[in-house]
Amino acid sequence: MPMHAAEKRKLDVFPTFQKVAGRRVVVVGGGEEAAAKVRLLSETAARIEVIAPDLEPALAAALEKAGGRHLPGPFRPALLTGAALVFAASGEEDADRAVVEAARIFGIPANAVDRPGLCDFYVGALVNRAPVAVAITSTGVGPVLARHIRARIEALLPRETGDLARLAETFRDTVARVIPDGAARRRFWARFFSGSVASNLQAGRPGAARAEAQRLLNADDADSGFVWLVGAGPGAEDLLTLRAQRVLQEADVIVHDALVPDAVVAMGRRDAQRIAVGKRKGAHSVPQPEINAILLREARAGRRVVRLKSGDPMIFGRAGEEIAALRAAGIAHDVVPGVTAAFAAAASAKIPLTLRGVASQLVFATGHDQSGATLPAWGQMALEGATVAVYMGRSVAARVAARLTEAGLDAATPVAVIENAAQDGECLFAGTLADLGALEDRDDVSGPVLIVIGEVVGAADLSASAPLCPPAAGERLGATVAA
């Protein structure tokens, strides 16, 4: 008879977590299958013992690292006495079956590696945040799928999750005594695990986290909030760091720049408030002091705030001004780095920013300084052979080229320009320093550009690039880089 939909959703297993601390867990086998199980078991406090005549080098190394014990010789059922779990990992079906049958006689749960039909239990893909643990199983049907799910959970759970659980344990009895009402106690723990206590702990401030927990316990309802300065990278969603993805999901408010794509902003919680403070060259919609005021206002209201910036917040992102404002106001904050435009552009165009025997120095620069002067002190480094990555230089490209040429840099020095690095519509242009001035006159280049100047450009394969000098009227100027 066909299986009903409700029956299809019923599990063949009941998830449990076996206590193994200080207890024997036996692995039978001497090869790679056994080594994999020893590595997994080494994340527990079990007493690991391996039964095998000989151990392959990988297994011997794993067992030594785990502090386990080798019982040399062939398998004998009596060696299972007192074990909490048994793993049959010989690689031979008949031998594994004999181990499983012997374990069942002793009443010990057994697992036969890669033989679901012989198993009393399955080993899940493990996310270890001790004392917190998450295990995922496909009941032997799709182990690769289980590993993919584990990777997603790994990204969601910071390494400090276990530290947060241990901190909570130190407060548990006091909370039960001070907050007898069950509903109020649940509200306390909700704020403990999702508010400034967790944020401070994840930022490496255990003392501040404990102080915040104590403040919550003292019935101070004013949550102090937290601010993350987050690098959104060059725009590609899959170039965000795992930490950036996590804090976007935790944020109550996302304060974002114009150059951050909508798809990246959308990675935040659906109910998070979005505040656009888009700043493009020549059209600053929100002045920097006002942005600082927004961050302070939202944090003081007890909200978790992500200040989302294109690229890396610490490179031409005015992070220093925002950090100073947060520090002066006594607001806890952290910085989540991102892939800066120079790295993204160089990777897409496959331009080595440093190259042995060619360039051992790298300069990140803007086309002008705060006062508007073109080509500040970094020009001398270009003359000495350094690779120069120029941010926000399109409108001053001609002046940069002229000043470098006047200073003595060869007009034939290779130059590459990358528009919309690591995004859809990325374009690559190549030429020489003599051609760079033409960039200002190109009507078809409207996205953010990164200019790379130096001999390393000549070492790259630029066959897919378009020339920097404008072509004849009507021709498209850029060459779209394949994704």
PEQUI-V909947 format. One record per residue. SS is DSSP state (H for helix, E for strand, L for the rest). PSI is psi in whole degrees, 0 to 359 (NA if undefined). BURIAL is I if it has 16 or more other C-alpha atoms within 10 Angstrom, else O. Layout:
SS | PSI | BURIAL
SS | PSI | BURIAL
This chain:
L | 143 | O
L | 147 | O
L | 133 | O
L | 156 | O
H | 320 | O
H | 323 | O
H | 326 | O
H | 332 | O
L | 358 | O
L | 139 | O
L | 148 | O
L | 353 | O
L | 158 | O
L | 115 | O
L | 128 | O
L | 167 | O
L | 119 | O
L | 132 | O
L | 121 | O
L | 357 | I
L | 121 | O
L | 3 | O
L | 156 | O
E | 131 | I
E | 123 | I
E | 133 | I
E | 126 | I
E | 114 | I
L | 155 | I
L | 8 | I
L | 204 | I
H | 325 | I
H | 317 | I
H | 322 | I
H | 320 | I
H | 320 | I
H | 323 | I
H | 319 | I
H | 318 | I
H | 315 | O
H | 335 | I
L | 347 | I
L | 359 | O
L | 175 | I
L | 24 | O
L | 157 | I
E | 108 | I
E | 130 | I
E | 137 | I
E | 127 | I
E | 118 | I
E | 147 | I
L | 316 | O
L | 157 | I
L | 132 | I
L | 155 | O
H | 319 | O
H | 320 | O
H | 319 | I
H | 319 | I
H | 317 | O
H | 320 | I
H | 320 | I
H | 317 | O
H | 326 | O
H | 351 | I
L | 27 | O
L | 184 | I
E | 139 | O
E | 127 | I
E | 94 | I
E | 146 | O
L | 173 | O
L | 162 | O
L | 135 | I
L | 134 | O
H | 324 | O
H | 338 | O
H | 349 | O
H | 352 | I
L | 126 | O
L | 3 | O
L | 148 | I
L | 323 | I
E | 155 | I
E | 136 | I
E | 122 | I
E | 113 | I
L | 43 | I
L | 337 | I
L | 354 | I
L | 126 | O
H | 315 | I
H | 319 | O
H | 318 | I
H | 322 | I
H | 319 | I
H | 321 | O
H | 315 | I
H | 316 | I
H | 322 | O
H | 319 | I
H | 322 | I
H | 326 | O
H | 323 | O
L | 355 | O
L | 27 | O
L | 127 | I
E | 138 | I
E | 149 | I
E | 131 | I
E | 118 | I
L | 127 | I
L | 23 | I
L | 76 | I
H | 325 | O
H | 338 | O
H | 351 | I
L | 139 | I
L | 336 | O
L | 159 | I
L | 152 | I
L | 118 | I
L | 162 | I
E | 124 | I
E | 133 | I
E | 112 | I
E | 111 | I
E | 54 | I
L | 133 | I
L | 3 | O
E | 137 | O
E | 142 | O
E | 129 | I
E | 137 | I
E | 130 | I
L | 148 | I
L | 16 | I
L | 37 | I
L | 355 | I
L | 317 | O
L | 74 | O
H | 328 | I
H | 321 | O
H | 319 | O
H | 322 | I
H | 323 | I
H | 320 | O
H | 319 | O
H | 318 | I
H | 323 | O
H | 321 | O
H | 323 | I
H | 320 | I
H | 330 | O
H | 333 | I
L | 108 | I
L | 158 | I
L | 334 | O
L | 4 | I
H | 318 | I
H | 321 | I
H | 321 | I
H | 319 | I
H | 319 | I
H | 323 | O
H | 318 | I
H | 321 | I
H | 323 | O
H | 341 | O
H | 351 | O
H | 310 | O
H | 320 | O
H | 318 | O
H | 318 | I
H | 326 | O
H | 318 | O
H | 329 | O
L | 81 | I
L | 333 | O
L | 127 | O
H | 317 | O
H | 317 | O
H | 324 | O
H | 320 | O
H | 322 | O
H | 321 | O
H | 311 | I
H | 327 | I
H | 317 | O
H | 326 | O
H | 312 | I
H | 346 | I
H | 3 | O
L | 215 | I
H | 338 | I
H | 307 | I
H | 318 | I
H | 316 | I
H | 320 | I
H | 318 | I
H | 338 | I
L | 7 | I
L | 28 | O
L | 72 | O
H | 324 | I
H | 316 | O
H | 324 | I
H | 316 | I
H | 321 | I
H | 320 | O
H | 321 | I
H | 319 | I
H | 322 | I
H | 318 | O
H | 318 | I
H | 331 | I
L | 13 | O
L | 29 | O
L | 106 | O
L | 352 | O
L | 97 | O
L | 135 | I
L | 350 | I
L | 177 | I
E | 146 | I
E | 130 | I
E | 131 | I
E | 112 | I
E | 131 | I
E | 122 | I
L | 358 | I
E | 192 | I
L | 351 | I
L | 334 | I
L | 130 | I
H | 324 | I
H | 4 | O
H | 3 | I
L | 146 | I
L | 160 | I
H | 323 | I
H | 321 | I
H | 317 | I
H | 318 | I
H | 311 | I
H | 332 | I
H | 324 | I
H | 338 | I
H | 344 | I
L | 141 | I
L | 332 | I
E | 136 | I
E | 114 | I
E | 110 | I
E | 153 | I
L | 166 | I
L | 330 | I
L | 353 | I
L | 120 | I
L | 151 | I
H | 325 | O
H | 327 | O
H | 317 | I
H | 324 | I
L | 349 | O
L | 351 | O
L | 172 | I
L | 144 | I
L | 326 | O
L | 4 | O
L | 142 | I
E | 134 | O
E | 129 | I
E | 113 | O
E | 125 | I
L | 40 | I
L | 127 | I
E | 108 | I
E | 155 | O
L | 127 | O
L | 358 | O
E | 63 | O
E | 104 | O
L | 330 | O
L | 119 | O
L | 153 | O
H | 317 | O
H | 326 | O
H | 324 | O
H | 316 | I
H | 317 | I
H | 324 | O
H | 315 | I
H | 316 | I
H | 317 | I
H | 313 | O
H | 320 | I
H | 320 | I
H | 338 | I
L | 5 | O
L | 14 | I
L | 154 | I
E | 121 | I
E | 132 | I
E | 121 | I
E | 102 | I
E | 119 | I
E | 148 | I
L | 146 | I
E | 226 | I
L | 133 | I
L | 338 | I
L | 359 | I
L | 105 | I
L | 32 | I
L | 8 | I
L | 24 | O
H | 326 | I
H | 320 | O
H | 321 | O
H | 321 | I
H | 318 | I
H | 318 | O
H | 318 | I
H | 318 | I
H | 317 | O
H | 329 | O
H | 357 | O
L | 29 | O
L | 128 | I
L | 140 | I
E | 164 | I
E | 162 | I
E | 130 | I
E | 110 | I
L | 160 | I
L | 171 | I
L | 115 | I
L | 159 | I
H | 323 | I
H | 318 | I
H | 318 | I
H | 317 | I
H | 316 | I
H | 321 | I
H | 315 | O
H | 318 | I
H | 355 | I
L | 45 | O
L | 119 | I
L | 120 | I
L | 333 | I
L | 150 | I
E | 125 | O
L | 130 | O
L | 354 | O
L | 306 | O
E | 123 | I
L | 7 | O
L | 146 | O
E | 130 | I
E | 126 | I
E | 125 | O
E | 161 | I
E | 162 | I
L | 342 | I
E | 160 | I
L | 187 | O
L | 328 | O
L | 356 | O
L | 359 | O
L | 135 | O
E | 139 | I
L | 74 | I
L | 206 | O
L | 344 | O
L | 347 | O
H | 322 | I
H | 324 | O
H | 325 | O
H | 323 | I
H | 334 | I
L | 8 | O
L | 4 | I
L | 148 | I
E | 134 | I
E | 126 | I
E | 114 | I
E | 118 | I
E | 147 | I
L | 44 | I
L | 6 | I
H | 316 | I
H | 348 | O
H | 19 | I
H | 319 | I
H | 319 | I
H | 322 | I
H | 313 | I
H | 317 | I
H | 316 | I
H | 320 | I
H | 320 | I
H | 316 | I
H | 326 | O
H | 347 | O
L | 0 | O
L | 134 | I
L | 130 | O
L | 343 | I
L | 4 | O
L | 130 | I
E | 144 | I
E | 139 | I
E | 145 | I
E | 127 | I
E | 121 | I
E | 137 | I
L | 51 | I
L | 132 | I
L | 24 | I
L | 168 | I
L | 139 | O
L | 14 | I
L | 137 | I
E | 145 | I
E | 129 | I
E | 146 | I
E | 151 | I
E | 212 | I
E | 175 | I
H | 326 | I
H | 335 | I
H | 345 | I
H | 324 | I
H | 335 | I
H | 342 | O
H | 324 | I
H | 334 | O
H | 4 | O
L | 113 | I
L | 340 | O
L | 1 | O
L | 100 | I
L | 346 | O
L | 173 | O
L | 139 | I
E | 153 | I
E | 125 | I
E | 128 | I
E | 124 | I
E | 127 | I
L | 166 | I
H | 339 | I
H | 332 | I
H | 324 | I
H | 343 | I
H | 353 | O
L | 158 | O
L | 104 | O
L | 27 | I
L | 337 | O
L | 3 | I
L | 165 | I
E | 157 | I
E | 147 | I
L | 321 | I
L | 137 | I
L | 136 | I
L | 188 | O
L | 155 | O
L | 138 | O
L | 345 | O
L | 145 | O
L | 136 | O
L | 325 | I
L | 161 | I
E | 118 | I
E | 128 | I
L | 133 | I
L | 140 | O
L | NA | O
